[in-house]
Amino acid sequence: MKKLYLWIFLSFIWQLVLAQNETFLKHGPYLMNPAPNKISILFQTQQRALSWIEVREENSENSKRYQSSKHGLKEAFNLYNTILLDSLKSDISYQYRVCSQRFETFEPYKKIKDEIQYTNWYTFMTLPRQEKEIKFCVLNDIHDNTELMEKLLNHTKYKEYNFIVMNGDMSNLIEKEEQPYIVLDKATELFARQIPILYVRGNHETRGKYARVLHHYVDCSSGNYYYFLRTGDCAIIVLDSGDEGADDTPAYAGTTAFDAYRKEQTQWLETIVKKKDFLEAKHRIVFAHIPPIGANSCCQAVLQTQREWIPILNLAGIDLLVCGHNHHLGFVPKKNETNEFPIVINGKNTIMEISISPVNRIDYKILNENGEIVLRKN
């Protein structure tokens, strides 16, 4: 019995030591937007500092240093960090840690740095490039309700997934400077240090005083919130529906340009569906927060994306479009000349699990907050 108490005590002390190692961080680290050869790591430091990431293959002593720089200047004397790890090997287990050096003095001709601080080592897997089963789940419309998010995740084997999709409106509004961290801190606690987030912007993430600095909190290293990803035999397109209304909506007071932004994505989408990586993929999945077909209301975002995006996707051989926004579960079956692919609208209180197998199948099911399967397709 004494040995048991000693073991519990030592374990507690060890956890305290580990926690103290990371007191220089305010939020993170968490992983975002993975690919077979790259991934982004985001974190916020307590004080302005020079920060970088050390990465090594698991069981290797040789590490590589990654650091962000723009226009010839390394990101320094800053709080928010997004560091892109590129030139990685596919389907490999890596370890990483955050390293940071606070500045005691930061003047044009005099800079004095404090000692280097380190986090613990964390592990992640890059996505496979070759044919291999891919598993992930989809959450949306959580609106800062982290208790619900954790409850839904606990009905799945989320720690075994390749990534987790946040398909919009995970935050309610970006009205306070650190509001996105409500969800991101819980994600970090549960999985996001090891399992990456595939991020899709929702209309609520376009609203609020700090919506214009959303890139401080989520990965936008590509320069856009829409992007293309190929992993294994699956091509994934992420689209950004923007906000619902037309740009001349009085509530926007002339502060939005979503009509032009969606048109920009239309032109981009036309080029993506002609790419070799897309055309050679056996499976093709699209994510967009607002459903172009099957939405609750016929708003500008619906009208424009239905008019511009759906014809392109119809000709592109899409297997599945996954949306959210409605706050209740919906399924729009494939219909010739209207939508040549099924549309799943995941609800606010449901979680979607998707498995893509090398044997030419996409299986998915949706569970409610009680863990009951309410939709299954294969």
Protein Blocks (a to p, Z undefined) as FASTA:
>chain_A
ZZmmmmmmmmmmmmmmmmmmmmmpmgdcddehiafkbccdddddfbdcddddddddehia
bdcdddddeehiacehifbdcdddehiaehiacdddddddddfbdcfkbccddddddddd
dddddddfbdcdddddddehklopaklmmmmmmmpcfklpfbdcdeejkbfbdfbfklmm
mmmmmmmmmmmmmmccdddddfklmgcjklmmmmmmmccknopabdcddehjbccdddde
bjfbdfklmklnopacfkmmmmmmmmmmmmmmmpmklmmpmbdcdddfbafbhpabdcfk
lmmmmmmmmmmmmmnopabdcdehkopacdddddehiagcdcddddfkbccdddddfkop
acdddddfkopafbdcZZ
